[in-house]
Amino acid sequence: MESSRRKFLKVAGISAVGMSVGTQPVLDALGATGGGHGETKSPEILKAENALSAVHWGMVIDTRKLETAADLEPLIEACHKVHNVPHYELQRHEIKWIWETEFQHAFPGTGTKYLNEGAQHRPFLVLCNHCENPPCVRACPTKATFQREDGLVLMDFHRCIGCRFCMAACPFGARSFNFRDPRPFIPEINKKFPTRSKGVVEKCNFCAERLAEGKMPACVEASKGAIAFGDLDDPESEVRKLLRENYAIRRKENLGTEPSVYYIV
């Protein structure tokens, strides 16, 4: 018995060493190591000559111009169609890049006892906030989630291993997980944007691929002026003008993530 035990421990020890040596190059390639084995470059989106650029991209949503759920539907549909978001019948499988919710869910603890009745019953459009201090980026072990210099928090679907650490780290519920192959559930595939596979997390990307072509985000175009998008670092931009002239709030500001999405209420 003792001889068998020694043999088992010996084999287990050799296997453990082999695994640690064999997996290291893979971790290095993914940028998942923390031991100074070299930095892995983030993927880049090729830009056209007329590409839109900013120091810090941000969004301002005028909720007064989006009074009903019907007002939000074209915006959600435009986003999901462009980005090949699947449509599942089961809610637990739902993939959401941008969706509707109530004030109390979007801004817990923000309302007052005598909150404006219009704001209280108005549907709110929520999405990834592209935070200045994104906890999802810090939580990702493979750098599948990363932050660009212009503030956009993006995903490399090929690096995602489906650990869902980013989902646990995001305080806004802005990420969805593909529990099944989404491709059969895409009504009409947009060949200009990649489809995903089972076991991958996804979220809003502020339409980075459209910005690279000189276009505004799909939801902005579909909003008919209810959503503004621009450079928060430019005092003359439309978003900064709206913030100067209107009272705006952000989601869960007390957490210190510094969302780049503002709501005029």
N, C-alpha and C positions, 0 to 999 in steps of 0.2 A: 504493500500500500504506500509506504513512504517513498519507495523508488518511483512509483507511478506519479506521485505528487511532485517529486523533483523534476521529472521529465516534463510534466505539464507546465510548471513554472518556467522552465528553461525555454520551451517552445513559445509560451506567451510572451516572455521577455524579448525574444528575438523578433516576434511579430510586431510588438509595440515599437521597437527601434526601427524596423522596416517601414512601418506606417508613418512614423514621425519624419523620417528622411524622405520618403516617397511623396508625402503630401506637401512638403515645404515649397517646392517649385510652383505647385499649383496655387498655393496661397499667395506666393510672391506675384504671380501673374495677375491675380485678382486684386492685388493691392490690399490684401487682408492682413498682412503681417505688421507687427508693430516693432520689429527689431532692427529697423534701418536697412532693409534689404533693397531700398530704392523705391522711388515714387512711381505710381502708375498714372499715366496721363488720362484725364477724363475724355470721353468721346466728344467729338466736335461736330457741329452741324454746318455743312457747307452753305455759304452765304452768297446771295446774288448781289449785283452792284447796287441795287436799290434797297438793300436790306435795312430794316429799322434797327436802331441801336439806342441804348440809354445807359446811364451810369447806374441807375437803380429803377428797374421797372416796377410800376405799381398800378393799382386799379381802384377806381372810385365808383361805387354802385349807388345810384340815386333811387332809394327804395320807394320814394314818393311817386315815381313814374312806373313802378311795377306793382300795381295794386292787387292783382288777382293771380291765381295759379295759372290761368289761361295766358297771362302776360309773360310768364316764365317758360312756358312750354316750348316756344320757338327757340329760345336761347339754349335750353337743355338739349333739344333735338339737334341743333346746329353743331354743338360741341361733340355730342356722341356720334353723330354721323361722320364728321371729319376724322375722328380718332378711332373709328372701328370699335366702339364700345358695344358689347353684346347686350341683347335684351332677353333676360331670363324670366320665366314665369314665377319661379320660387324666389321669394324675397331674400332668403338667406344666401342666395348665390348672386345677388344684385351687384353690379359694378357701377360705381358712381364717380364721375369726374366733376360734375356740377349738379346740384340738386336743390330741392325746395325744403324748407323747414320753418318752424315757428320762431318768433322772437325769443321766447324763453329757452329754446334749445340752442339757438345761435349765440345768445348773449346771457348765459346764466349768471345771475347775481348782478346784472347791469341795470335792470329795470327798477323804477321807483314804485312806491305804493300807488301813485296816481299817474301811471304811465299813459302817455298819449294813446287814446283808444285806437286811432288809425294805425299806429305802429304796432300796437299789441295784437291786432288781428290781421296784419298784413303778412303775406308770405315772403320769406327771405331766401335769397339765392346764396348758397354757400359752396365753397370750393377750396382747393389748397390755397393757403395764404402766402406761400412763398416767403416765409419768415426770414428776417435778417439773421436770426439766431436759430436755425432749424434743428430741433432735437433729433429729427429723423436721420439727418446726415451723420450725426455723431453715433447713432445707434447702428447704422448699417455696417456689417462686418466685411463686406466685399466691395464697398464703394460703388455699389449699383445706384445708390442715391447720392447725388453730389450737388454742390452749389456753384453756379457760374459767377464770374466777376460782376455781372450785371444784376445779380440777385436772384435769378431764376433757379429754382430747386428742381432738378431734372432726374430722370431715371434711365439707366442703361438696362433694358430688359434682359439682355444676354448675360449680364453679371448677376442678376437677381437669383438667389438660391431658395427663395420662398420661406425664409426663416421667420418673417413677419415681425422682426424686432422694430422696424420702422413704424409699423402699424401701432405697436404698443407705445412707442415714443411720441407719436403724433397726438396732441391733445384736442385736435379738431375732427377726428374721424374722417380725414380727407383721403384715406387710402383704401383700396379694395383688393381682395385676394381672389385669384381665379381658382376656385375649387374644382373646376372642370374645364375642358377644352372650350374656349370661348368662340372659336372660329365658326362652328356650325350655327351659332346664334347671332351672327352679324347679318342684318337684313341685306345690306349692300356694302361690299368691301371697298374702301377707298385705297387704291393701290399706291397712293403717294405716302401713306403712313403705315408703319409696321403693325401687323397683328401680333397678338401675344399668344402664349401657350399656357397650359395648365400649370399651376404652381408658381405663378408670377404675380407680383404686386404691381399695381398701376395707380395713376392719379393724374390730375390736371397738370399740364406743363406750360401754362400761359401761352399756348400755341407757339412755342419756340420755332417750330418748322415754318409757320406762316410769317413770323417776324423776319426770318431769314429770306423770305421771298418779297418782303416789302409790304406785307399784309397785316392788318390788325387781327387780334384773336377772333375766332368765330363767334363767340358769345357777344363780343363788342359790336360786331357788324350787325348781328341779328337784334340787338337791343334798341335800335332806332334812337340812340342818344341817351338811353338810361344808364349806360355804363361807359365810363371814360377810362382810357388806358394811356400811360405815358411815363415820363421820367420824373420820379419824385425828387430827384436832385436838381431839377431845372425849375427855378422860380417862375419862369414864363410858360411852363407847360400847362396844358388844360387841367391835369389832375391837381396841380398845385393851386391853380386859380379856384377850382371848386372847393378845395379844402380851406382856402382863405375866406371864401364867401359863405360857407355853410358849416353847420355843426356836424361833425362826423365821428363815428365810433369804430373801434376795431374789436374783434373777437378775443375774449380772455386776455386782455392786456396785462393783467396782473401776473401772468406767467413769465413775462419777459422775453417771449419769442419774437416780438416786434413784427407782427403781420404786415404785409405790404398791400392788403386789401382793406379799403375803408368803406364805411356805409353812411350815407347821408340819411338821417331819419327826421 
